[in-house]
């Protein structure tokens, strides 16, 4: 199953040992040194944050951190930020499998805001809808000229970038390690002033929705009437969008309702939206470190190594 953008045709295997997950946020780059261990929870060993990075500063800053942590040659996964890629439903072309990628690139010519020849693409099969009609492929596209400098900076820093992932599939990989992961699960994460909701069932990604509100919109206020905390209007909109997305999932795919909603982050504001709030400590061992709220996306990317 899809989980990477094939920038250079490289794909690692998760195995055991140390891995680095790099997350590009809206205003910073965060890198996490994580130990993957057999029959045990992953462990966060160190973290690095670089505010408002330019490519030159990125390579220099990560180089110093990687040298201090003895990370030369460590397999590294880069998770893209929301808004830096697109997911497009495209009818499967009637071509041999070896020609499929080129044919899909051509189908994107009217969907992208830049030439398809300038895109890195990958694709995955969409789950069947209730009507059992033939579903289109889902094609992921990102700009090559944005990805290559970042990959080059990681290599210059001494790391070994082997995979580029997207948040939707990082969340899918996290669902595999949470309790009750066999039931249909919605997972909500926040990136600055934006949010991402993904729905997963039986280790498969079904759909996602980007929300225009982040954790700052979840500030709760005291309700003088009954002493309970009340949502502000922005929080009401988040809850409504989440519910509408889950309702659409149930009606479109016909596989039953979402059974649990998980929110990444232990903030009390986030936990009010969820049946369960996942703190970073619930996903792996290690003391809280700067930027650790971004760690789940880094861990999710690492857990995708070795998957299709």
ABEGO torsion letter per residue (X at the ends): XBABBBAAGBBBBAEBEBBBBBBBBAABBBBBBBBBBBGBBBBBABBBBBBGBBAAAAAAAAAAAAAAAGABGBBBBBBBBBGABBBBBBBBBBBBAAAAAAAAAAAAAAABABBAAABBBBBBBBBBBAAGBBBBBBBBBBBAAAAAAAAAAAAAAGBBBABBBBAAAAAAAAAAABBGAABBBBBBBBBEABBBBBBBBGGBBABBBBBABBAAAABBBBBAAAGBBBBBAAAAAAAAAAAAAAAAAAAAAGAEBBABBBBBEABAAAAAABABBBBAAAABBEBBBBGAAAAAAAAAAAAABGBX
